[in-house]
Amino acid sequence: MYRETRFKMVEKMNVVVAGDYLKTATHTAQSLYKRYQSLHEHYQPTQEEV
């Protein structure tokens, strides 16, 4: 994540805040990924959608 500009800029401004920001962003990304996985597992396309 530190290759992304938004994280680099926060780190340059305040290292402590950057760590918290990274933790929050990581948690959010993992939560969304789990949610999308769950939706994918429960979605069954109809014959018309295939």
PyMOL Python script that loads the backbone (N, CA, C, O; Angstrom):
from pymol import cmd

cmd.read_pdbstr("""\
ATOM      1  N   MET A   1       0.815  -1.197   0.000  1.00  0.00           N
ATOM      2  CA  MET A   1       0.000   0.000   0.000  1.00  0.00           C
ATOM      3  C   MET A   1       0.861   1.265   0.000  1.00  0.00           C
ATOM      4  O   MET A   1       0.427   2.311  -0.482  1.00  0.00           O
ATOM      5  N   TYR A   2       2.048   1.172   0.526  1.00  0.00           N
ATOM      6  CA  TYR A   2       2.887   2.368   0.578  1.00  0.00           C
ATOM      7  C   TYR A   2       3.400   2.784  -0.794  1.00  0.00           C
ATOM      8  O   TYR A   2       4.055   3.819  -0.917  1.00  0.00           O
ATOM      9  N   ARG A   3       3.116   2.002  -1.820  1.00  0.00           N
ATOM     10  CA  ARG A   3       3.462   2.427  -3.176  1.00  0.00           C
ATOM     11  C   ARG A   3       2.438   3.418  -3.716  1.00  0.00           C
ATOM     12  O   ARG A   3       2.687   4.100  -4.710  1.00  0.00           O
ATOM     13  N   GLU A   4       1.291   3.492  -3.059  1.00  0.00           N
ATOM     14  CA  GLU A   4       0.246   4.413  -3.496  1.00  0.00           C
ATOM     15  C   GLU A   4       0.503   5.811  -2.935  1.00  0.00           C
ATOM     16  O   GLU A   4       0.925   5.969  -1.790  1.00  0.00           O
ATOM     17  N   THR A   5       0.245   6.797  -3.749  1.00  0.00           N
ATOM     18  CA  THR A   5       0.520   8.189  -3.382  1.00  0.00           C
ATOM     19  C   THR A   5      -0.200   8.605  -2.113  1.00  0.00           C
ATOM     20  O   THR A   5       0.377   9.306  -1.282  1.00  0.00           O
ATOM     21  N   ARG A   6      -1.438   8.190  -1.946  1.00  0.00           N
ATOM     22  CA  ARG A   6      -2.213   8.635  -0.776  1.00  0.00           C
ATOM     23  C   ARG A   6      -1.552   8.195   0.524  1.00  0.00           C
ATOM     24  O   ARG A   6      -1.589   8.925   1.515  1.00  0.00           O
ATOM     25  N   PHE A   7      -0.945   7.004   0.532  1.00  0.00           N
ATOM     26  CA  PHE A   7      -0.281   6.533   1.735  1.00  0.00           C
ATOM     27  C   PHE A   7       1.077   7.210   1.925  1.00  0.00           C
ATOM     28  O   PHE A   7       1.476   7.509   3.051  1.00  0.00           O
ATOM     29  N   LYS A   8       1.773   7.447   0.836  1.00  0.00           N
ATOM     30  CA  LYS A   8       3.070   8.131   0.917  1.00  0.00           C
ATOM     31  C   LYS A   8       2.910   9.544   1.472  1.00  0.00           C
ATOM     32  O   LYS A   8       3.700   9.988   2.305  1.00  0.00           O
ATOM     33  N   MET A   9       1.880  10.242   1.004  1.00  0.00           N
ATOM     34  CA  MET A   9       1.665  11.618   1.440  1.00  0.00           C
ATOM     35  C   MET A   9       1.325  11.676   2.929  1.00  0.00           C
ATOM     36  O   MET A   9       1.830  12.540   3.645  1.00  0.00           O
ATOM     37  N   VAL A  10       0.481  10.772   3.394  1.00  0.00           N
ATOM     38  CA  VAL A  10       0.129  10.749   4.812  1.00  0.00           C
ATOM     39  C   VAL A  10       1.365  10.421   5.647  1.00  0.00           C
ATOM     40  O   VAL A  10       1.576  11.007   6.709  1.00  0.00           O
ATOM     41  N   GLU A  11       2.176   9.486   5.164  1.00  0.00           N
ATOM     42  CA  GLU A  11       3.389   9.117   5.895  1.00  0.00           C
ATOM     43  C   GLU A  11       4.352  10.302   6.001  1.00  0.00           C
ATOM     44  O   GLU A  11       4.973  10.500   7.045  1.00  0.00           O
ATOM     45  N   LYS A  12       4.478  11.082   4.941  1.00  0.00           N
ATOM     46  CA  LYS A  12       5.362  12.249   4.971  1.00  0.00           C
ATOM     47  C   LYS A  12       4.859  13.312   5.950  1.00  0.00           C
ATOM     48  O   LYS A  12       5.650  14.017   6.576  1.00  0.00           O
ATOM     49  N   MET A  13       3.538  13.416   6.071  1.00  0.00           N
ATOM     50  CA  MET A  13       2.974  14.428   6.961  1.00  0.00           C
ATOM     51  C   MET A  13       3.033  13.994   8.425  1.00  0.00           C
ATOM     52  O   MET A  13       3.340  14.805   9.299  1.00  0.00           O
ATOM     53  N   ASN A  14       2.742  12.721   8.695  1.00  0.00           N
ATOM     54  CA  ASN A  14       2.709  12.252  10.079  1.00  0.00           C
ATOM     55  C   ASN A  14       2.801  10.723  10.084  1.00  0.00           C
ATOM     56  O   ASN A  14       1.879  10.040   9.639  1.00  0.00           O
ATOM     57  N   VAL A  15       3.902  10.199  10.584  1.00  0.00           N
ATOM     58  CA  VAL A  15       4.154   8.756  10.555  1.00  0.00           C
ATOM     59  C   VAL A  15       3.140   7.993  11.416  1.00  0.00           C
ATOM     60  O   VAL A  15       2.686   6.918  11.022  1.00  0.00           O
ATOM     61  N   VAL A  16       2.787   8.527  12.564  1.00  0.00           N
ATOM     62  CA  VAL A  16       1.838   7.851  13.457  1.00  0.00           C
ATOM     63  C   VAL A  16       0.466   7.749  12.799  1.00  0.00           C
ATOM     64  O   VAL A  16      -0.163   6.691  12.806  1.00  0.00           O
ATOM     65  N   VAL A  17       0.018   8.850  12.238  1.00  0.00           N
ATOM     66  CA  VAL A  17      -1.280   8.864  11.558  1.00  0.00           C
ATOM     67  C   VAL A  17      -1.257   7.911  10.366  1.00  0.00           C
ATOM     68  O   VAL A  17      -2.253   7.245  10.084  1.00  0.00           O
ATOM     69  N   ALA A  18      -0.140   7.844   9.673  1.00  0.00           N
ATOM     70  CA  ALA A  18      -0.017   6.955   8.510  1.00  0.00           C
ATOM     71  C   ALA A  18      -0.218   5.495   8.926  1.00  0.00           C
ATOM     72  O   ALA A  18      -0.868   4.727   8.216  1.00  0.00           O
ATOM     73  N   GLY A  19       0.336   5.119  10.066  1.00  0.00           N
ATOM     74  CA  GLY A  19       0.159   3.752  10.553  1.00  0.00           C
ATOM     75  C   GLY A  19      -1.296   3.439  10.838  1.00  0.00           C
ATOM     76  O   GLY A  19      -1.789   2.369  10.480  1.00  0.00           O
ATOM     77  N   ASP A  20      -1.986   4.376  11.484  1.00  0.00           N
ATOM     78  CA  ASP A  20      -3.413   4.190  11.766  1.00  0.00           C
ATOM     79  C   ASP A  20      -4.228   4.136  10.480  1.00  0.00           C
ATOM     80  O   ASP A  20      -5.143   3.324  10.342  1.00  0.00           O
ATOM     81  N   TYR A  21      -3.882   5.009   9.548  1.00  0.00           N
ATOM     82  CA  TYR A  21      -4.570   5.054   8.252  1.00  0.00           C
ATOM     83  C   TYR A  21      -4.391   3.736   7.502  1.00  0.00           C
ATOM     84  O   TYR A  21      -5.335   3.216   6.906  1.00  0.00           O
ATOM     85  N   LEU A  22      -3.180   3.206   7.538  1.00  0.00           N
ATOM     86  CA  LEU A  22      -2.899   1.941   6.867  1.00  0.00           C
ATOM     87  C   LEU A  22      -3.689   0.795   7.497  1.00  0.00           C
ATOM     88  O   LEU A  22      -4.225  -0.057   6.788  1.00  0.00           O
ATOM     89  N   LYS A  23      -3.757   0.775   8.816  1.00  0.00           N
ATOM     90  CA  LYS A  23      -4.527  -0.265   9.512  1.00  0.00           C
ATOM     91  C   LYS A  23      -6.005  -0.187   9.144  1.00  0.00           C
ATOM     92  O   LYS A  23      -6.642  -1.206   8.879  1.00  0.00           O
ATOM     93  N   THR A  24      -6.542   1.027   9.128  1.00  0.00           N
ATOM     94  CA  THR A  24      -7.946   1.222   8.781  1.00  0.00           C
ATOM     95  C   THR A  24      -8.215   0.815   7.332  1.00  0.00           C
ATOM     96  O   THR A  24      -9.201   0.136   7.048  1.00  0.00           O
ATOM     97  N   ALA A  25      -7.347   1.226   6.432  1.00  0.00           N
ATOM     98  CA  ALA A  25      -7.513   0.881   5.017  1.00  0.00           C
ATOM     99  C   ALA A  25      -7.413  -0.624   4.801  1.00  0.00           C
ATOM    100  O   ALA A  25      -8.168  -1.189   4.010  1.00  0.00           O
ATOM    101  N   THR A  26      -6.494  -1.271   5.491  1.00  0.00           N
ATOM    102  CA  THR A  26      -6.342  -2.724   5.381  1.00  0.00           C
ATOM    103  C   THR A  26      -7.590  -3.431   5.881  1.00  0.00           C
ATOM    104  O   THR A  26      -8.093  -4.349   5.233  1.00  0.00           O
ATOM    105  N   HIS A  27      -8.090  -3.002   7.036  1.00  0.00           N
ATOM    106  CA  HIS A  27      -9.300  -3.614   7.596  1.00  0.00           C
ATOM    107  C   HIS A  27     -10.493  -3.432   6.656  1.00  0.00           C
ATOM    108  O   HIS A  27     -11.263  -4.366   6.433  1.00  0.00           O
ATOM    109  N   THR A  28     -10.640  -2.237   6.113  1.00  0.00           N
ATOM    110  CA  THR A  28     -11.738  -1.957   5.187  1.00  0.00           C
ATOM    111  C   THR A  28     -11.638  -2.824   3.935  1.00  0.00           C
ATOM    112  O   THR A  28     -12.636  -3.389   3.488  1.00  0.00           O
ATOM    113  N   ALA A  29     -10.445  -2.929   3.375  1.00  0.00           N
ATOM    114  CA  ALA A  29     -10.249  -3.737   2.169  1.00  0.00           C
ATOM    115  C   ALA A  29     -10.559  -5.210   2.439  1.00  0.00           C
ATOM    116  O   ALA A  29     -11.193  -5.875   1.619  1.00  0.00           O
ATOM    117  N   GLN A  30     -10.114  -5.713   3.580  1.00  0.00           N
ATOM    118  CA  GLN A  30     -10.376  -7.112   3.917  1.00  0.00           C
ATOM    119  C   GLN A  30     -11.869  -7.357   4.141  1.00  0.00           C
ATOM    120  O   GLN A  30     -12.402  -8.379   3.712  1.00  0.00           O
ATOM    121  N   SER A  31     -12.536  -6.427   4.808  1.00  0.00           N
ATOM    122  CA  SER A  31     -13.977  -6.556   5.050  1.00  0.00           C
ATOM    123  C   SER A  31     -14.758  -6.569   3.746  1.00  0.00           C
ATOM    124  O   SER A  31     -15.654  -7.393   3.558  1.00  0.00           O
ATOM    125  N   LEU A  32     -14.415  -5.653   2.846  1.00  0.00           N
ATOM    126  CA  LEU A  32     -15.106  -5.603   1.554  1.00  0.00           C
ATOM    127  C   LEU A  32     -14.851  -6.863   0.743  1.00  0.00           C
ATOM    128  O   LEU A  32     -15.764  -7.375   0.094  1.00  0.00           O
ATOM    129  N   TYR A  33     -13.627  -7.368   0.770  1.00  0.00           N
ATOM    130  CA  TYR A  33     -13.297  -8.586   0.038  1.00  0.00           C
ATOM    131  C   TYR A  33     -14.119  -9.765   0.565  1.00  0.00           C
ATOM    132  O   TYR A  33     -14.656 -10.545  -0.221  1.00  0.00           O
ATOM    133  N   LYS A  34     -14.217  -9.896   1.873  1.00  0.00           N
ATOM    134  CA  LYS A  34     -15.017 -10.980   2.464  1.00  0.00           C
ATOM    135  C   LYS A  34     -16.487 -10.829   2.085  1.00  0.00           C
ATOM    136  O   LYS A  34     -17.166 -11.816   1.801  1.00  0.00           O
ATOM    137  N   ARG A  35     -16.969  -9.604   2.081  1.00  0.00           N
ATOM    138  CA  ARG A  35     -18.371  -9.367   1.717  1.00  0.00           C
ATOM    139  C   ARG A  35     -18.629  -9.766   0.265  1.00  0.00           C
ATOM    140  O   ARG A  35     -19.624 -10.428  -0.029  1.00  0.00           O
ATOM    141  N   TYR A  36     -17.738  -9.366  -0.640  1.00  0.00           N
ATOM    142  CA  TYR A  36     -17.898  -9.711  -2.045  1.00  0.00           C
ATOM    143  C   TYR A  36     -17.778 -11.218  -2.274  1.00  0.00           C
ATOM    144  O   TYR A  36     -18.470 -11.771  -3.129  1.00  0.00           O
ATOM    145  N   GLN A  37     -16.912 -11.876  -1.524  1.00  0.00           N
ATOM    146  CA  GLN A  37     -16.798 -13.331  -1.624  1.00  0.00           C
ATOM    147  C   GLN A  37     -18.111 -13.986  -1.208  1.00  0.00           C
ATOM    148  O   GLN A  37     -18.597 -14.906  -1.866  1.00  0.00           O
ATOM    149  N   SER A  38     -18.669 -13.503  -0.117  1.00  0.00           N
ATOM    150  CA  SER A  38     -19.926 -14.045   0.379  1.00  0.00           C
ATOM    151  C   SER A  38     -21.044 -13.844  -0.639  1.00  0.00           C
ATOM    152  O   SER A  38     -21.829 -14.760  -0.886  1.00  0.00           O
ATOM    153  N   LEU A  39     -21.122 -12.664  -1.225  1.00  0.00           N
ATOM    154  CA  LEU A  39     -22.139 -12.408  -2.242  1.00  0.00           C
ATOM    155  C   LEU A  39     -21.944 -13.316  -3.453  1.00  0.00           C
ATOM    156  O   LEU A  39     -22.913 -13.827  -4.015  1.00  0.00           O
ATOM    157  N   HIS A  40     -20.717 -13.510  -3.844  1.00  0.00           N
ATOM    158  CA  HIS A  40     -20.415 -14.366  -4.990  1.00  0.00           C
ATOM    159  C   HIS A  40     -20.840 -15.812  -4.726  1.00  0.00           C
ATOM    160  O   HIS A  40     -21.385 -16.472  -5.610  1.00  0.00           O
ATOM    161  N   GLU A  41     -20.593 -16.298  -3.515  1.00  0.00           N
ATOM    162  CA  GLU A  41     -20.945 -17.673  -3.171  1.00  0.00           C
ATOM    163  C   GLU A  41     -22.452 -17.904  -3.173  1.00  0.00           C
ATOM    164  O   GLU A  41     -22.908 -19.010  -3.465  1.00  0.00           O
ATOM    165  N   HIS A  42     -23.223 -16.878  -2.852  1.00  0.00           N
ATOM    166  CA  HIS A  42     -24.671 -17.030  -2.749  1.00  0.00           C
ATOM    167  C   HIS A  42     -25.421 -16.634  -4.014  1.00  0.00           C
ATOM    168  O   HIS A  42     -26.635 -16.824  -4.093  1.00  0.00           O
ATOM    169  N   TYR A  43     -24.733 -16.098  -4.985  1.00  0.00           N
ATOM    170  CA  TYR A  43     -25.370 -15.660  -6.221  1.00  0.00           C
ATOM    171  C   TYR A  43     -25.414 -16.810  -7.217  1.00  0.00           C
ATOM    172  O   TYR A  43     -24.385 -17.399  -7.546  1.00  0.00           O
ATOM    173  N   GLN A  44     -26.587 -17.115  -7.680  1.00  0.00           N
ATOM    174  CA  GLN A  44     -26.762 -18.155  -8.697  1.00  0.00           C
ATOM    175  C   GLN A  44     -27.465 -17.506  -9.888  1.00  0.00           C
ATOM    176  O   GLN A  44     -28.635 -17.138  -9.782  1.00  0.00           O
ATOM    177  N   PRO A  45     -26.779 -17.360 -11.012  1.00  0.00           N
ATOM    178  CA  PRO A  45     -27.417 -16.730 -12.170  1.00  0.00           C
ATOM    179  C   PRO A  45     -28.563 -17.583 -12.723  1.00  0.00           C
ATOM    180  O   PRO A  45     -28.512 -18.813 -12.692  1.00  0.00           O
ATOM    181  N   THR A  46     -29.580 -16.914 -13.221  1.00  0.00           N
ATOM    182  CA  THR A  46     -30.677 -17.628 -13.859  1.00  0.00           C
ATOM    183  C   THR A  46     -30.260 -18.003 -15.281  1.00  0.00           C
ATOM    184  O   THR A  46     -29.226 -17.551 -15.773  1.00  0.00           O
ATOM    185  N   GLN A  47     -31.065 -18.823 -15.926  1.00  0.00           N
ATOM    186  CA  GLN A  47     -30.764 -19.220 -17.310  1.00  0.00           C
ATOM    187  C   GLN A  47     -30.737 -18.020 -18.246  1.00  0.00           C
ATOM    188  O   GLN A  47     -29.954 -17.992 -19.196  1.00  0.00           O
ATOM    189  N   GLU A  48     -31.586 -17.026 -17.986  1.00  0.00           N
ATOM    190  CA  GLU A  48     -31.640 -15.837 -18.823  1.00  0.00           C
ATOM    191  C   GLU A  48     -30.372 -14.998 -18.689  1.00  0.00           C
ATOM    192  O   GLU A  48     -29.982 -14.321 -19.641  1.00  0.00           O
ATOM    193  N   GLU A  49     -29.729 -15.030 -17.537  1.00  0.00           N
ATOM    194  CA  GLU A  49     -28.524 -14.243 -17.300  1.00  0.00           C
ATOM    195  C   GLU A  49     -27.276 -14.903 -17.881  1.00  0.00           C
ATOM    196  O   GLU A  49     -26.273 -14.234 -18.130  1.00  0.00           O
ATOM    197  N   VAL A  50     -27.338 -16.195 -18.091  1.00  0.00           N
ATOM    198  CA  VAL A  50     -26.190 -16.927 -18.625  1.00  0.00           C
ATOM    199  C   VAL A  50     -26.143 -16.773 -20.080  1.00  0.00           C
ATOM    200  O   VAL A  50     -25.248 -17.314 -20.730  1.00  0.00           O
TER     201      VAL A  50
END
""", "prot")
cmd.dss("prot")
cmd.show_as("cartoon", "prot")
cmd.util.cbc("prot")
cmd.orient("prot")
